Amino acid sequence: MRLSELGEFDLIGRLRSSLISTSSEVLMGIGDDAAAIKVSDNIILITSDMLLEGVHFDLSFTTFYQLGYKALAVNLSDIFAMGGRPRYFLIDIGIPEGYTLKDVDELYAGIKGLAKKFAIDVVGGDTCASRHGLVLSGTLIGEAKRIITRSGAKPKDAIFVAGTLGDSAMGLMLLKKLRRHIKVQNSKCKMQNVSFKIHNSQLLLYDVLPLLKRHLMPEPLALRETYKITSMIDISDGLLIDLSHICDESNVGARLYVDKIPLSRALTSTAKKLGMNPMDFVLRGGEDYVLLFTAPPDIKTKAFRIGEIIPEGRFLVDVSGRETHFKPEGYEHFKWQNNYAA
């Protein structure tokens, strides 16, 4: 069987069933956002994410600073999804011929910029030559008082999301058209007044900067209170597919209300100008790095309530109240026909 027939998540399930830990110290192994290991009275969280040129990023519109920043951000989101606090980061880099010392310095400056914000120490990694594009692999170590997994959702729990969705996917689409470096980290970007044409519509760069930034430099945020949360995941592959992971692990169903999903003004206005449906980016786009969680309906939170957990079935409810079944659609490695590479 080819991996394109199996897909990323069935491959992970296969590996998970063959690599079961027998140690009582391993609280969570393969199958969640991070591994959790009990060491004395502490719970240690370990997560790892790769970024591959041509798959996760394109250097024609990604600066080295933005790439370094994102290499830490994607790992940071996983630690937050387990209810943890990030502590130590290691970064492995495979560098092709032709890169300069300035390129590497900029990449590490991006890592350090985000690490400083969350008091994370960069403690090591590995460097080597690469024959096939730039390769980054980050490992983030954190700690937690208790872990929140994907498997604790219960019928009658409410479904919440901690921020707006779809911005990153729309930002990626725009960046593919622009094919230029935009220093989104600079609030005084000199190109803000530049206009460009997409799908016969004229857009002002200033209006879409929030969308570009959500893709190039995502800002994962932790929840302040997590003690009532029953399950959690970060939305990296798309709302539908990541909610499906919670349903699968918790053996429950879900009902989502489309009109309750939070959208940014930048997404809705840009989609309107382009004649596109913002929900195409929201439901399946991915790389939002926003926390999706379940909890009792009476929980006090600033997050957005977008649905509820039910005993079985997976349904989308549109603005008219019509209910349709949804499939776990989103980004999945190895299923090339369904993917969009950077």
Buried (B, 14 or more C-beta within 10 A) or exposed (E): EEEEEBBBBBBEBEEEEEEEEEEEEEBBBBBBBBBBBBEEEEBBBBBBBEBBBEBBBBBEBBBBBBBBBBBBBBBBBBBBBBBBBBBBBBBBBBBEEEBEEEBBEBBBEBBBBBBEEBEBEBEEBEEEEBEEBBBBBBBBBBBBEEBBBBBBBBEEBBBBBBBBBBBBBBBBBBBBEBEEBBBBBEEEBEBBEBEBEBEEEEBEBEBBBBBBBBBBBBBBBBBEEBEEBBBBBBBBBBBBBBBBBBBBBBEBBBBBBBEBBBBBEBBEBBBEBBEBEBBBBBBBBBBBBBBBBBBEEEBEBEBBBBBBBBEEEBBBBEEEEEEEEBEBBBBBBBBEEBBEEB
